[in-house]
Amino acid sequence: MARIGSFLILLSLTYALTLCICDNASNFGGNKRNLFPDFYRSSCPRAEEIVRSVVAKAFERETRMAASLMRLHFHDCFVQGCDGSLLLDTSGSIVTEKNSNPNSRSARGFEVVDEIKAALENECPNTVSCADALTLAARDSSVLTGGPSWTVPLGRRDSATASRAKPNKDLPEPDNLFDTIFLRFSNEGLNLTDLVALSGSHTIGFSRCTSFRQRLYNQSGSGSPDTTLEKSYAAILRQRCPRSGGDQNLSELDINSAGRFDNSYFKNLIENMGLLNSDQVLFSSNEQSRELVKKYAEDQEEFFEQFAESMIKMGKISPLTGSSGEIRKKCRKINNS
């Protein structure tokens, strides 16, 4: 319990020292003007404190959970906007997004979201959306791992629909080439700077063997390994990920500091030690993104500032606000199911 208490004290101090980072970027769909940090000031004043507490306890149990919660927020926002649709299980007319190819390979942490929602419902019934809870949990996950904090605009409502097909079309995949990744970010109103900065979240967390095996043995269907992958690093990865079997074996997205949010990810790309093809192409395939990688590798503070701004911007993708959507009592199902 002492360690959990220290996490919460760290979070409180961080928020007290954090300046409000404002985002003036355009938004694709939704009404971002209805999102503002004090949305729950009267209706649920302890909402952020409750989310922080549950996330800190989950992080105490498993440090990997920070990266998982951040990934859930990313995967939710890229499909129908930041509306909690990813959290829905299959029920009635709902076909869950969880079983789509990108999500079945990497989305986890749903039980923690359930814990967060249960705590919020106990404090303020029918008030705080699952979409807002997930957005706050992503911010808290950054702070817990030593990354930046930011002021989260709130007021999202929850979707009553989900799409099994859209994640396959909208979410970037580990083996995508640069142009495909950039297009999928652009489709959500995110620019090249957002792409590189948000990819920096891969400074924490792990990936399964199935997501990077092709780089070791069959890059782009060539039957040969990716020759740009640094040789000693490739040898380590082959030990963890054989040509066949071991699909669930994990490797750090950032081999140097997988549990600490820093700029080591970008330094790895310069050394040709990006784990996923979608990581390494940021340095190898586009001159503008290469310069951003170099900038963030040299200046961690610059990376932190841009990451916070890009997370705010991503969190405003097509939100449901006002009379749209609902406030789910349980994040796994719509209220009338």
C-alpha positions as a Python dict, from the first residue, in 0.01 Angstrom:
ca = {
    (1, 'M'): (0, 0, 0),
    (2, 'A'): (291, 234, 66),
    (3, 'R'): (403, 208, -296),
    (4, 'I'): (52, 285, -420),
    (5, 'G'): (42, 586, -194),
    (6, 'S'): (370, 710, -335),
    (7, 'F'): (235, 677, -690),
    (8, 'L'): (-69, 888, -600),
    (9, 'I'): (144, 1153, -433),
    (10, 'L'): (365, 1166, -745),
    (11, 'L'): (60, 1207, -966),
    (12, 'S'): (-85, 1484, -750),
    (13, 'L'): (241, 1675, -748),
    (14, 'T'): (278, 1636, -1123),
    (15, 'Y'): (-67, 1772, -1191),
    (16, 'A'): (-11, 2062, -955),
    (17, 'L'): (301, 2161, -1149),
    (18, 'T'): (161, 2098, -1496),
    (19, 'L'): (75, 2396, -1712),
    (20, 'C'): (-243, 2379, -1917),
    (21, 'I'): (-152, 2278, -2268),
    (22, 'C'): (-408, 2415, -2510),
    (23, 'D'): (-485, 2277, -2852),
    (24, 'N'): (-605, 2505, -3129),
    (25, 'A'): (-587, 2243, -3403),
    (26, 'S'): (-885, 2165, -3620),
    (27, 'N'): (-1102, 1868, -3536),
    (28, 'F'): (-1250, 1608, -3769),
    (29, 'G'): (-1617, 1574, -3677),
    (30, 'G'): (-1782, 1602, -3337),
    (31, 'N'): (-1804, 1921, -3133),
    (32, 'K'): (-1480, 1976, -2946),
    (33, 'R'): (-1615, 2306, -2809),
    (34, 'N'): (-1831, 2101, -2572),
    (35, 'L'): (-1516, 1946, -2422),
    (36, 'F'): (-1353, 2132, -2136),
    (37, 'P'): (-1142, 2032, -1832),
    (38, 'D'): (-1399, 2134, -1566),
    (39, 'F'): (-1686, 1938, -1718),
    (40, 'Y'): (-1736, 1730, -1401),
    (41, 'R'): (-1653, 2002, -1149),
    (42, 'S'): (-2006, 2004, -1006),
    (43, 'S'): (-2144, 1667, -1111),
    (44, 'C'): (-1845, 1451, -1009),
    (45, 'P'): (-1564, 1660, -858),
    (46, 'R'): (-1353, 1356, -762),
    (47, 'A'): (-1370, 1194, -1105),
    (48, 'E'): (-1004, 1249, -1198),
    (49, 'E'): (-887, 1149, -851),
    (50, 'I'): (-1083, 823, -875),
    (51, 'V'): (-939, 737, -1216),
    (52, 'R'): (-585, 814, -1096),
    (53, 'S'): (-628, 590, -794),
    (54, 'V'): (-752, 287, -990),
    (55, 'V'): (-486, 327, -1260),
    (56, 'A'): (-212, 355, -994),
    (57, 'K'): (-328, 32, -829),
    (58, 'A'): (-339, -145, -1165),
    (59, 'F'): (12, -18, -1243),
    (60, 'E'): (129, -148, -904),
    (61, 'R'): (1, -494, -997),
    (62, 'E'): (146, -487, -1349),
    (63, 'T'): (363, -206, -1483),
    (64, 'R'): (287, -317, -1840),
    (65, 'M'): (-72, -200, -1788),
    (66, 'A'): (25, 165, -1844),
    (67, 'A'): (113, 98, -2207),
    (68, 'S'): (-197, -117, -2250),
    (69, 'L'): (-433, 157, -2130),
    (70, 'M'): (-265, 413, -2352),
    (71, 'R'): (-303, 177, -2648),
    (72, 'L'): (-674, 128, -2574),
    (73, 'H'): (-728, 504, -2596),
    (74, 'F'): (-543, 520, -2929),
    (75, 'H'): (-734, 224, -3075),
    (76, 'D'): (-1065, 366, -2956),
    (77, 'C'): (-1014, 714, -3101),
    (78, 'F'): (-911, 590, -3447),
    (79, 'V'): (-1240, 402, -3492),
    (80, 'Q'): (-1557, 616, -3485),
    (81, 'G'): (-1374, 874, -3275),
    (82, 'C'): (-1310, 879, -2899),
    (83, 'D'): (-1644, 726, -2803),
    (84, 'G'): (-1566, 410, -2605),
    (85, 'S'): (-1684, 184, -2888),
    (86, 'L'): (-1379, -39, -2846),
    (87, 'L'): (-1493, -128, -2494),
    (88, 'L'): (-1820, -288, -2606),
    (89, 'D'): (-1857, -666, -2603),
    (90, 'T'): (-2066, -849, -2861),
    (91, 'S'): (-2429, -824, -2754),
    (92, 'G'): (-2754, -796, -2950),
    (93, 'S'): (-2680, -582, -3255),
    (94, 'I'): (-2327, -502, -3132),
    (95, 'V'): (-2038, -689, -3292),
    (96, 'T'): (-1731, -615, -3083),
    (97, 'E'): (-1425, -437, -3220),
    (98, 'K'): (-1209, -641, -2983),
    (99, 'N'): (-1192, -935, -3227),
    (100, 'S'): (-1070, -732, -3525),
    (101, 'N'): (-716, -809, -3639),
    (102, 'P'): (-542, -504, -3484),
    (103, 'N'): (-725, -536, -3152),
    (104, 'S'): (-711, -911, -3105),
    (105, 'R'): (-332, -889, -3133),
    (106, 'S'): (-274, -607, -2887),
    (107, 'A'): (-577, -463, -2705),
    (108, 'R'): (-585, -551, -2335),
    (109, 'G'): (-663, -384, -2004),
    (110, 'F'): (-1041, -397, -2033),
    (111, 'E'): (-1072, -529, -1676),
    (112, 'V'): (-899, -216, -1546),
    (113, 'V'): (-1145, 2, -1736),
    (114, 'D'): (-1423, -198, -1569),
    (115, 'E'): (-1268, -120, -1230),
    (116, 'I'): (-1246, 249, -1312),
    (117, 'K'): (-1606, 263, -1427),
    (118, 'A'): (-1735, 73, -1121),
    (119, 'A'): (-1557, 319, -891),
    (120, 'L'): (-1699, 616, -1082),
    (121, 'E'): (-2051, 474, -1076),
    (122, 'N'): (-2023, 422, -702),
    (123, 'E'): (-1927, 787, -655),
    (124, 'C'): (-2136, 954, -926),
    (125, 'P'): (-2394, 726, -1092),
    (126, 'N'): (-2473, 786, -1460),
    (127, 'T'): (-2233, 1080, -1484),
    (128, 'V'): (-1885, 1003, -1620),
    (129, 'S'): (-1860, 838, -1963),
    (130, 'C'): (-1642, 541, -2041),
    (131, 'A'): (-1481, 746, -2318),
    (132, 'D'): (-1373, 1014, -2069),
    (133, 'A'): (-1254, 753, -1819),
    (134, 'L'): (-1033, 593, -2083),
    (135, 'T'): (-895, 930, -2192),
    (136, 'L'): (-800, 1016, -1834),
    (137, 'A'): (-647, 672, -1782),
    (138, 'A'): (-419, 726, -2083),
    (139, 'R'): (-291, 1054, -1936),
    (140, 'D'): (-237, 894, -1595),
    (141, 'S'): (-48, 607, -1758),
    (142, 'S'): (196, 853, -1911),
    (143, 'V'): (259, 1019, -1574),
    (144, 'L'): (306, 692, -1388),
    (145, 'T'): (584, 588, -1625),
    (146, 'G'): (767, 921, -1604),
    (147, 'G'): (610, 1085, -1908),
    (148, 'P'): (434, 1419, -1949),
    (149, 'S'): (102, 1525, -1802),
    (150, 'W'): (-160, 1743, -1967),
    (151, 'T'): (-498, 1892, -1893),
    (152, 'V'): (-767, 1665, -2039),
    (153, 'P'): (-1075, 1825, -2202),
    (154, 'L'): (-1379, 1627, -2085),
    (155, 'G'): (-1744, 1584, -2177),
    (156, 'R'): (-1740, 1291, -2420),
    (157, 'R'): (-2035, 1057, -2432),
    (158, 'D'): (-2039, 688, -2519),
    (159, 'S'): (-2131, 530, -2849),
    (160, 'A'): (-2418, 286, -2877),
    (161, 'T'): (-2255, 121, -3180),
    (162, 'A'): (-1933, -56, -3269),
    (163, 'S'): (-1774, -180, -3592),
    (164, 'R'): (-1584, -504, -3638),
    (165, 'A'): (-1468, -395, -3986),
    (166, 'K'): (-1348, -38, -3923),
    (167, 'P'): (-1045, -124, -3706),
    (168, 'N'): (-905, -334, -3992),
    (169, 'K'): (-940, -34, -4223),
    (170, 'D'): (-860, 256, -3989),
    (171, 'L'): (-591, 139, -3748),
    (172, 'P'): (-224, 135, -3850),
    (173, 'E'): (-71, -213, -3854),
    (174, 'P'): (278, -317, -3735),
    (175, 'D'): (393, -412, -4086),
    (176, 'N'): (251, -106, -4266),
    (177, 'L'): (468, 108, -4489),
    (178, 'F'): (506, 479, -4417),
    (179, 'D'): (252, 603, -4672),
    (180, 'T'): (-20, 376, -4531),
    (181, 'I'): (46, 486, -4174),
    (182, 'F'): (51, 853, -4267),
    (183, 'L'): (-275, 817, -4460),
    (184, 'R'): (-450, 659, -4163),
    (185, 'F'): (-335, 938, -3934),
    (186, 'S'): (-433, 1200, -4191),
    (187, 'N'): (-779, 1047, -4217),
    (188, 'E'): (-825, 1131, -3848),
    (189, 'G'): (-709, 1491, -3887),
    (190, 'L'): (-362, 1421, -3748),
    (191, 'N'): (-52, 1552, -3922),
    (192, 'L'): (304, 1426, -3962),
    (193, 'T'): (419, 1580, -3634),
    (194, 'D'): (134, 1406, -3453),
    (195, 'L'): (226, 1077, -3618),
    (196, 'V'): (588, 1087, -3504),
    (197, 'A'): (514, 1221, -3156),
    (198, 'L'): (232, 975, -3085),
    (199, 'S'): (443, 685, -3214),
    (200, 'G'): (677, 780, -2930),
    (201, 'S'): (433, 609, -2693),
    (202, 'H'): (616, 294, -2802),
    (203, 'T'): (886, 398, -2559),
    (204, 'I'): (686, 182, -2314),
    (205, 'G'): (521, -156, -2355),
    (206, 'F'): (570, -480, -2543),
    (207, 'S'): (471, -643, -2870),
    (208, 'R'): (401, -1004, -2958),
    (209, 'C'): (619, -1210, -3187),
    (210, 'T'): (346, -1221, -3451),
    (211, 'S'): (377, -843, -3496),
    (212, 'F'): (746, -837, -3587),
    (213, 'R'): (828, -1190, -3713),
    (214, 'Q'): (813, -1084, -4077),
    (215, 'R'): (1108, -847, -4022),
    (216, 'L'): (1320, -1138, -3901),
    (217, 'Y'): (1240, -1392, -4172),
    (218, 'N'): (1014, -1263, -4450),
    (219, 'Q'): (1023, -887, -4492),
    (220, 'S'): (759, -772, -4744),
    (221, 'G'): (710, -1133, -4853),
    (222, 'S'): (1068, -1157, -4980),
    (223, 'G'): (1157, -1472, -4790),
    (224, 'S'): (1452, -1281, -4641),
    (225, 'P'): (1499, -1074, -4323),
    (226, 'D'): (1486, -696, -4313),
    (227, 'T'): (1846, -603, -4385),
    (228, 'T'): (1802, -258, -4227),
    (229, 'L'): (1748, -412, -3882),
    (230, 'E'): (2062, -376, -3669),
    (231, 'K'): (2233, -718, -3670),
    (232, 'S'): (2293, -773, -3299),
    (233, 'Y'): (1941, -657, -3221),
    (234, 'A'): (1802, -890, -3489),
    (235, 'A'): (1989, -1180, -3329),
    (236, 'I'): (1829, -1105, -2991),
    (237, 'L'): (1486, -1090, -3149),
    (238, 'R'): (1532, -1422, -3330),
    (239, 'Q'): (1599, -1588, -2994),
    (240, 'R'): (1268, -1456, -2866),
    (241, 'C'): (1072, -1509, -3185),
    (242, 'P'): (1148, -1829, -3381),
    (243, 'R'): (1047, -1879, -3741),
    (244, 'S'): (749, -2084, -3623),
    (245, 'G'): (585, -2109, -3281),
    (246, 'G'): (614, -1868, -2993),
    (247, 'D'): (348, -1637, -3132),
    (248, 'Q'): (271, -1495, -2788),
    (249, 'N'): (634, -1431, -2693),
    (250, 'L'): (687, -1067, -2600),
    (251, 'S'): (963, -824, -2681),
    (252, 'E'): (1006, -470, -2556),
    (253, 'L'): (905, -198, -2798),
    (254, 'D'): (1201, -4, -2654),
    (255, 'I'): (1472, -251, -2560),
    (256, 'N'): (1660, 6, -2352),
    (257, 'S'): (1384, 135, -2123),
    (258, 'A'): (1054, -46, -2179),
    (259, 'G'): (911, 62, -1844),
    (260, 'R'): (1012, 428, -1856),
    (261, 'F'): (852, 694, -2071),
    (262, 'D'): (1145, 879, -2229),
    (263, 'N'): (1293, 956, -2571),
    (264, 'S'): (1494, 635, -2600),
    (265, 'Y'): (1249, 509, -2865),
    (266, 'F'): (1372, 774, -3109),
    (267, 'K'): (1737, 702, -3035),
    (268, 'N'): (1667, 338, -3117),
    (269, 'L'): (1522, 430, -3457),
    (270, 'I'): (1840, 617, -3546),
    (271, 'E'): (2033, 301, -3461),
    (272, 'N'): (1797, 88, -3677),
    (273, 'M'): (1660, -78, -3363),
    (274, 'G'): (1291, -6, -3401),
    (275, 'L'): (1099, -323, -3319),
    (276, 'L'): (807, -285, -3559),
    (277, 'N'): (828, -200, -3926),
    (278, 'S'): (578, 80, -3856),
    (279, 'D'): (831, 226, -3610),
    (280, 'Q'): (1144, 204, -3821),
    (281, 'V'): (986, 356, -4134),
    (282, 'L'): (954, 686, -3946),
    (283, 'F'): (1330, 716, -3978),
    (284, 'S'): (1401, 524, -4297),
    (285, 'S'): (1122, 623, -4535),
    (286, 'N'): (1048, 995, -4511),
    (287, 'E'): (1284, 1290, -4481),
    (288, 'Q'): (1049, 1508, -4277),
    (289, 'S'): (967, 1237, -4026),
    (290, 'R'): (1338, 1151, -4005),
    (291, 'E'): (1414, 1506, -3897),
    (292, 'L'): (1144, 1489, -3631),
    (293, 'V'): (1288, 1161, -3502),
    (294, 'K'): (1629, 1327, -3474),
    (295, 'K'): (1480, 1630, -3295),
    (296, 'Y'): (1300, 1421, -3035),
    (297, 'A'): (1604, 1198, -2988),
    (298, 'E'): (1809, 1506, -2904),
    (299, 'D'): (1550, 1690, -2694),
    (300, 'Q'): (1327, 1491, -2459),
    (301, 'E'): (1147, 1802, -2335),
    (302, 'E'): (1048, 1890, -2692),
    (303, 'F'): (913, 1538, -2738),
    (304, 'F'): (716, 1553, -2412),
    (305, 'E'): (558, 1886, -2503),
    (306, 'Q'): (456, 1769, -2850),
    (307, 'F'): (333, 1432, -2722),
    (308, 'A'): (101, 1607, -2476),
    (309, 'E'): (-33, 1840, -2747),
    (310, 'S'): (-86, 1551, -2989),
    (311, 'M'): (-263, 1342, -2724),
    (312, 'I'): (-503, 1630, -2657),
    (313, 'K'): (-563, 1661, -3030),
    (314, 'M'): (-618, 1287, -3074),
    (315, 'G'): (-858, 1288, -2779),
    (316, 'K'): (-1079, 1533, -2970),
    (317, 'I'): (-1135, 1309, -3273),
    (318, 'S'): (-1512, 1303, -3343),
    (319, 'P'): (-1636, 1305, -2983),
    (320, 'L'): (-2001, 1245, -2905),
    (321, 'T'): (-2122, 1538, -2693),
    (322, 'G'): (-2440, 1702, -2572),
    (323, 'S'): (-2743, 1489, -2656),
    (324, 'S'): (-2541, 1243, -2867),
    (325, 'G'): (-2457, 900, -2734),
    (326, 'E'): (-2513, 793, -2375),
    (327, 'I'): (-2337, 751, -2041),
    (328, 'R'): (-2296, 375, -2012),
    (329, 'K'): (-2343, 221, -1668),
    (330, 'K'): (-2105, -56, -1772),
    (331, 'C'): (-1844, -2, -2041),
    (332, 'R'): (-1894, -344, -2197),
    (333, 'K'): (-2257, -296, -2299),
    (334, 'I'): (-2503, -25, -2398),
    (335, 'N'): (-2761, 70, -2136),
    (336, 'N'): (-3071, -84, -2295),
    (337, 'S'): (-2912, -422, -2375),
}
